[in-house]
Amino acid sequence: MITSMTRTLAKDTINKIGEEITLQGWINGRRDHGKIMFLDLRDRTGLVQVVSTKELGDPRPEYCVEIVGLVKKRPDAMVNPKIATGIVEVEAKKITIISTSAELPFPIDSDGYDINEEIRSKYRYLDLRRPRLNRNLKLRSQMTTFIRNYLTNLDFVEVETPILTKTTPEGARDFLVPSRLQKGKFYALPQSPQQYKQLLMVAGLERYFQFPRCFRDEDPRRDRAYGEFTQLDLEMSFVTQDDILKLTEEMFTNLVKEVFPQKRITQTPWPRIPHKQAKSKYGSDKPDLRKNKNDKDELAFAWIIDFPLFTEQSEEDFYHGSGNAKFAPSHHMFTAPHLDDIPLLDSDPMKVRGLQHDLVLNGFEVGGGSIRIHQKDVQEKVFDLIGFSKKQKKQFEHMLTAFTYGVPPHGGIAPGLDRLLMAILGEPSVREVMAYPTSASGQTSVMDAPSEASEEQLKELGIAVAVQNKNKTGSIYDAIIEELKKQGIEFKNYEHKAVYTSQEAASVRNTDIHAGAKALVMYKDEAPVILVLPADMKVDTHTFKKIYKSRNLRMATKEEVEKITSVSIGAVPPFGHIFYIPIYMEKSLRDNERIVFNAGMHTRSIEMKESDYEKIAKPIVGEFALKA
């Protein structure tokens, strides 16, 4: 039972010396000194040390507990300057274990950069207990709160725009959502609120902002997560490009001072660099202008301006139009041309400058915007130049109609919050500043998404799946091949008769049995794991449990293996991240320059460098096997 006494937070214990208090939180650390036990209790505000005895209970790391105790001042020699509450400790009087915790699949007291990302994603709720990530989410909240207050004080209005919208060719692949009420038709998730915010300017709102979720079916990279992201979207009427740049610069300068006081902005005002100059001088349109590129506290903001309005259209563009057009928008099709260059739309479009502006920080493009087209005839001219057919123009009929009703000149900017925070903090990936990012393979954190829809759901939507890969083992094989190719890994394919033992596999491949990487699905304290070892070795259960502090280790049953991996025993590939479970590798596998393994099928194998395998699989390596 939890007591009714008012809870005290860890940070407030320094003001409660001599008082009996109630703490609630998690056991962050435990140090057993026989009769006396020291517990570090963690809550949202930090840590505080608790002195206890086992007679009161024996809570383990990550147990959720309530502790009633007396706050005491520590002797001067015992003060811990590393924590904010280091001048006090709490003498426990009563310990209540609210809930226990299984052994964590990975440590959370480190920065976590070296831990397999797929495993971190699967157990993201544990990963977020990590102090670094917890801090990142709090800073993100402070950042959006500052921006919201700043813009509201400048007479901006926060407006939410629809998530279910219309598919239009705006530059990336759409995510489509089938309509139940209008079968055969589809919504699209918005790539950005671009058209909605421009229509809000037509509506006379004049100053708008929101923090929208944006959805783009694009390949992930370090500064872009797959699927969805958040941006600050703002738009203003009756403004020039200079107005937008000044407002953004002042807002973010003040943001850094208030939320990130340890950071320093290299140059103020921020330099404004023409696109052509940036390319010729720095070889990039997102240059890193820091004086010391190893200084994580230095922030070098810059503006890139005077972009060409058009670029040559290629097969990579999603602006194919009729298929015969020479031009594609450099930014997007709603960017206004420089007023002086409008006549060039008829004579030499490639010389037209766009009123586009990109915000660059430490080598990353963290935001982009422009002055928008507000004249119907100019917008139609741009549609023509990029090769839109009548049918494609009709997709934007709502915009062209709105442009006949007294449209004000307008423009804005949309910094990506994820990328901006990543650049400010010096994190290696946007996924480090997002609560539940998708993985590189498109898997949603902690969820088995995407997943198959039931036949009933598909029937209700009027959808029939024309191609459905029922051979899940084949799809796993294809996924491995695709990943190896994407990462530029050299490998060799084997297609052979079905093999069911390590000896059969080595014989049919004509490879050394020690080079065979055998993947065993096991349960470590009732959590599935994969153990990878040379095919001529067996697991030393006692040693494994001792090394990895496991209470129990057992082999998964045939049914459990198929449920976890969709692969039959003997065909499981040695890649835990495919199945979102931890993977442990026997160190002896490093005896081999190359390894070979079954790849999701009894009839398919793959051979590759052992070092490349570790690069992809990122296993936990130890010595836990014996010769069979």
Secondary structure in CASP SS format (residue, H / E / C, confidence):
PFRMAT SS
TARGET T0000
AUTHOR 0000-0000-0000
METHOD secondary structure of the structure
MODEL  1
M C 1.00
I C 1.00
T C 1.00
S C 1.00
M C 1.00
T C 1.00
R E 1.00
T C 1.00
L C 1.00
A H 1.00
K H 1.00
D H 1.00
T H 1.00
I H 1.00
N H 1.00
K C 1.00
I C 1.00
G C 1.00
E C 1.00
E E 1.00
I E 1.00
T E 1.00
L E 1.00
Q E 1.00
G E 1.00
W E 1.00
I E 1.00
N E 1.00
G E 1.00
R E 1.00
R E 1.00
D E 1.00
H E 1.00
G C 1.00
K C 1.00
I E 1.00
M E 1.00
F E 1.00
L E 1.00
D E 1.00
L E 1.00
R E 1.00
D E 1.00
R C 1.00
T C 1.00
G E 1.00
L E 1.00
V E 1.00
Q E 1.00
V E 1.00
V E 1.00
S E 1.00
T C 1.00
K H 1.00
E H 1.00
L H 1.00
G C 1.00
D C 1.00
P C 1.00
R C 1.00
P C 1.00
E C 1.00
Y C 1.00
C E 1.00
V E 1.00
E E 1.00
I E 1.00
V E 1.00
G E 1.00
L E 1.00
V E 1.00
K E 1.00
K E 1.00
R C 1.00
P C 1.00
D H 1.00
A H 1.00
M H 1.00
V C 1.00
N C 1.00
P C 1.00
K C 1.00
I C 1.00
A C 1.00
T C 1.00
G C 1.00
I C 1.00
V E 1.00
E E 1.00
V E 1.00
E E 1.00
A E 1.00
K E 1.00
K E 1.00
I E 1.00
T E 1.00
I E 1.00
I E 1.00
S E 1.00
T C 1.00
S C 1.00
A C 1.00
E C 1.00
L C 1.00
P C 1.00
F C 1.00
P C 1.00
I C 1.00
D C 1.00
S C 1.00
D C 1.00
G C 1.00
Y C 1.00
D C 1.00
I C 1.00
N C 1.00
E H 1.00
E H 1.00
I H 1.00
R H 1.00
S H 1.00
K H 1.00
Y C 1.00
R H 1.00
Y H 1.00
L H 1.00
D H 1.00
L C 1.00
R C 1.00
R C 1.00
P H 1.00
R H 1.00
L H 1.00
N H 1.00
R H 1.00
N H 1.00
L H 1.00
K H 1.00
L H 1.00
R H 1.00
S H 1.00
Q H 1.00
M H 1.00
T H 1.00
T H 1.00
F H 1.00
I H 1.00
R H 1.00
N H 1.00
Y H 1.00
L H 1.00
T H 1.00
N H 1.00
L C 1.00
D C 1.00
F C 1.00
V E 1.00
E E 1.00
V C 1.00
E C 1.00
T C 1.00
P C 1.00
I C 1.00
L C 1.00
T E 1.00
K C 1.00
T C 1.00
T C 1.00
P C 1.00
E C 1.00
G C 1.00
A C 1.00
R C 1.00
D C 1.00
F C 1.00
L E 1.00
V E 1.00
P E 1.00
S C 1.00
R C 1.00
L C 1.00
Q C 1.00
K C 1.00
G C 1.00
K C 1.00
F E 1.00
Y E 1.00
A E 1.00
L C 1.00
P C 1.00
Q C 1.00
S C 1.00
P C 1.00
Q H 1.00
Q H 1.00
Y H 1.00
K H 1.00
Q H 1.00
L H 1.00
L H 1.00
M H 1.00
V H 1.00
A C 1.00
G C 1.00
L C 1.00
E C 1.00
R E 1.00
Y E 1.00
F E 1.00
Q E 1.00
F C 1.00
P C 1.00
R E 1.00
C E 1.00
F E 1.00
R E 1.00
D C 1.00
E C 1.00
D C 1.00
P C 1.00
R E 1.00
R C 1.00
D C 1.00
R E 1.00
A C 1.00
Y C 1.00
G E 1.00
E E 1.00
F E 1.00
T E 1.00
Q E 1.00
L C 1.00
D E 1.00
L E 1.00
E E 1.00
M E 1.00
S E 1.00
F C 1.00
V C 1.00
T C 1.00
Q H 1.00
D H 1.00
D H 1.00
I H 1.00
L H 1.00
K H 1.00
L H 1.00
T H 1.00
E H 1.00
E H 1.00
M H 1.00
F H 1.00
T H 1.00
N H 1.00
L H 1.00
V H 1.00
K H 1.00
E H 1.00
V H 1.00
F C 1.00
P C 1.00
Q C 1.00
K C 1.00
R E 1.00
I E 1.00
T C 1.00
Q C 1.00
T C 1.00
P C 1.00
W C 1.00
P C 1.00
R E 1.00
I E 1.00
P E 1.00
H H 1.00
K H 1.00
Q H 1.00
A H 1.00
K H 1.00
S H 1.00
K H 1.00
Y H 1.00
G C 1.00
S C 1.00
D C 1.00
K C 1.00
P C 1.00
D C 1.00
L C 1.00
R C 1.00
K C 1.00
N C 1.00
K C 1.00
N C 1.00
D C 1.00
K C 1.00
D C 1.00
E E 1.00
L E 1.00
A C 1.00
F E 1.00
A E 1.00
W E 1.00
I E 1.00
I E 1.00
D C 1.00
F C 1.00
P E 1.00
L C 1.00
F E 1.00
T E 1.00
E E 1.00
Q C 1.00
S C 1.00
E C 1.00
E C 1.00
D C 1.00
F C 1.00
Y C 1.00
H C 1.00
G C 1.00
S C 1.00
G C 1.00
N C 1.00
A C 1.00
K C 1.00
F E 1.00
A E 1.00
P E 1.00
S C 1.00
H C 1.00
H C 1.00
M C 1.00
F C 1.00
T E 1.00
A C 1.00
P E 1.00
H C 1.00
L H 1.00
D H 1.00
D H 1.00
I C 1.00
P C 1.00
L H 1.00
L H 1.00
D H 1.00
S H 1.00
D C 1.00
P H 1.00
M H 1.00
K H 1.00
V C 1.00
R E 1.00
G E 1.00
L C 1.00
Q E 1.00
H E 1.00
D E 1.00
L E 1.00
V E 1.00
L E 1.00
N C 1.00
G C 1.00
F E 1.00
E E 1.00
V E 1.00
G E 1.00
G E 1.00
G E 1.00
S E 1.00
I E 1.00
R E 1.00
I C 1.00
H C 1.00
Q C 1.00
K H 1.00
D H 1.00
V H 1.00
Q H 1.00
E H 1.00
K H 1.00
V H 1.00
F H 1.00
D H 1.00
L H 1.00
I C 1.00
G C 1.00
F C 1.00
S C 1.00
K H 1.00
K H 1.00
Q H 1.00
K H 1.00
K H 1.00
Q C 1.00
F C 1.00
E H 1.00
H H 1.00
M H 1.00
L H 1.00
T H 1.00
A H 1.00
F C 1.00
T C 1.00
Y C 1.00
G C 1.00
V C 1.00
P C 1.00
P C 1.00
H E 1.00
G E 1.00
G E 1.00
I E 1.00
A E 1.00
P E 1.00
G E 1.00
L H 1.00
D H 1.00
R H 1.00
L H 1.00
L H 1.00
M H 1.00
A H 1.00
I H 1.00
L H 1.00
G C 1.00
E C 1.00
P C 1.00
S C 1.00
V H 1.00
R H 1.00
E H 1.00
V H 1.00
M C 1.00
A C 1.00
Y C 1.00
P C 1.00
T E 1.00
S C 1.00
A C 1.00
S C 1.00
G C 1.00
Q C 1.00
T E 1.00
S C 1.00
V C 1.00
M C 1.00
D C 1.00
A C 1.00
P C 1.00
S C 1.00
E C 1.00
A C 1.00
S C 1.00
E H 1.00
E H 1.00
Q H 1.00
L H 1.00
K H 1.00
E H 1.00
L H 1.00
G C 1.00
I C 1.00
A C 1.00
V C 1.00
A C 1.00
V C 1.00
Q C 1.00
N C 1.00
K C 1.00
N C 1.00
K H 1.00
T H 1.00
G H 1.00
S H 1.00
I H 1.00
Y H 1.00
D H 1.00
A H 1.00
I H 1.00
I H 1.00
E H 1.00
E H 1.00
L H 1.00
K H 1.00
K H 1.00
Q C 1.00
G C 1.00
I C 1.00
E C 1.00
F E 1.00
K E 1.00
N E 1.00
Y E 1.00
E E 1.00
H C 1.00
K C 1.00
A C 1.00
V C 1.00
Y C 1.00
T C 1.00
S H 1.00
Q H 1.00
E H 1.00
A H 1.00
A H 1.00
S H 1.00
V H 1.00
R H 1.00
N C 1.00
T C 1.00
D C 1.00
I H 1.00
H H 1.00
A H 1.00
G E 1.00
A E 1.00
K E 1.00
A E 1.00
L E 1.00
V E 1.00
M E 1.00
Y E 1.00
K E 1.00
D C 1.00
E C 1.00
A E 1.00
P E 1.00
V E 1.00
I E 1.00
L E 1.00
V E 1.00
L E 1.00
P E 1.00
A C 1.00
D C 1.00
M E 1.00
K E 1.00
V E 1.00
D C 1.00
T H 1.00
H H 1.00
T H 1.00
F H 1.00
K H 1.00
K H 1.00
I H 1.00
Y C 1.00
K C 1.00
S C 1.00
R C 1.00
N C 1.00
L E 1.00
R E 1.00
M E 1.00
A C 1.00
T C 1.00
K H 1.00
E H 1.00
E H 1.00
V H 1.00
E H 1.00
K H 1.00
I H 1.00
T H 1.00
S C 1.00
V C 1.00
S C 1.00
I C 1.00
G C 1.00
A C 1.00
V C 1.00
P C 1.00
P C 1.00
F C 1.00
G H 1.00
H H 1.00
I H 1.00
F H 1.00
Y C 1.00
I C 1.00
P C 1.00
I E 1.00
Y E 1.00
M E 1.00
E E 1.00
K H 1.00
S H 1.00
L H 1.00
R H 1.00
D H 1.00
N C 1.00
E C 1.00
R E 1.00
I E 1.00
V E 1.00
F E 1.00
N E 1.00
A E 1.00
G E 1.00
M E 1.00
H C 1.00
T C 1.00
R E 1.00
S E 1.00
I E 1.00
E E 1.00
M E 1.00
K E 1.00
E H 1.00
S H 1.00
D H 1.00
Y H 1.00
E H 1.00
K H 1.00
I H 1.00
A H 1.00
K C 1.00
P C 1.00
I E 1.00
V E 1.00
G E 1.00
E C 1.00
F C 1.00
A E 1.00
L E 1.00
K E 1.00
A C 1.00
END
